[in-house]
């Protein structure tokens, strides 16, 4: 990419898109194109086509998606599959129509089967059933990476698909109903600490409610009191995490240095003949941690001395989701931010954004 290349980031305000935008700016790219939802509805086929016709981006980062944790995925199943398919179809197809030089499609490691061998290699895709709770989202993301692969095969495009492991970082979703596990734990433990310190003004400000009574009632419903934080499941499942800054660096590395043909060459396979070979790339650390130990680590970082209680009546989800990042490592990239350092950064960011202590 040239420093003045037209680069369109779809989803630039989310966790993934904002991290990539920031990294592109740090690297000196000066012609980055963004649109908010009021300016461009990515669900609208005609609007997306008009945008590509007018702007003619040379590079596209497809980071826009409807995302959420286990509760949101299992509750809004229709929304997750419809909106993600619609966004992907519109952007990937118009990138082909208007001759985009390279597209980077961001998915998720939830595409892999519930009982996939650990660590999960790219080639285990479609080898057995998915985890039911996030199946609609996973199917949409599988469709997206296969759409990129198919356009490359039929039309000679240069569309690359990457599957990041669990991400965290600035601009994450901290909503207690819809967030992923790490930001949810950070906020829950932080709020319980505020209650324990009787800092009700900060609690009210954080929750954006009108009174202490309203705040206490809501937090109690969410399993948060001044004595304890209740966490879904047993705490035994293990998860892998990567900081959004590391993920962004990996994406810029791929945009600058790697073509789809380079990914094919890694396995010496013709992916269109070898059904077990899937030419996408995992982005991960290759290291995981149990939810229980993650909660203890966050508790330590936040400075909380209350109790962590695990609700065994709630589902655990997939027991383990550890990626094999060998393919990305062979291409020349590895992460640099450790989990403890990364959580400390995120907690500091969250407090600075919410004026809490």
Secondary structure, DSSP 8 states (H G I E B T S, - for coil): --TT--EEEETTTSHHHHHHHHHHHHTT---EE---TTT--TT-HHHHHHHHHHH--SEEEE-------HHHHHHSHHHHHHHHHHHHHHHHHHHHHTT-SEEEEE--GGGS-TT--SSB-GGGTTSS---GGGHHHHHHHHHHHHHHHHHHHHH---EEEEEE-EEE-TT----TTT--HHHHHHHHHHHHHHHHTT-HHHHHHHHT-S-HHHHHHHHHHTTB-SSEEEEES-S--EEEEEEHHHHHHHHHHHHHH--HHHHHHHHT--TTT-TT----EEE--S-EEEHHHHHHHHHHHHT--SEEEEETTS----SEE-B--HHHHHHT------HHHHHHHHHHHHHHHHT--
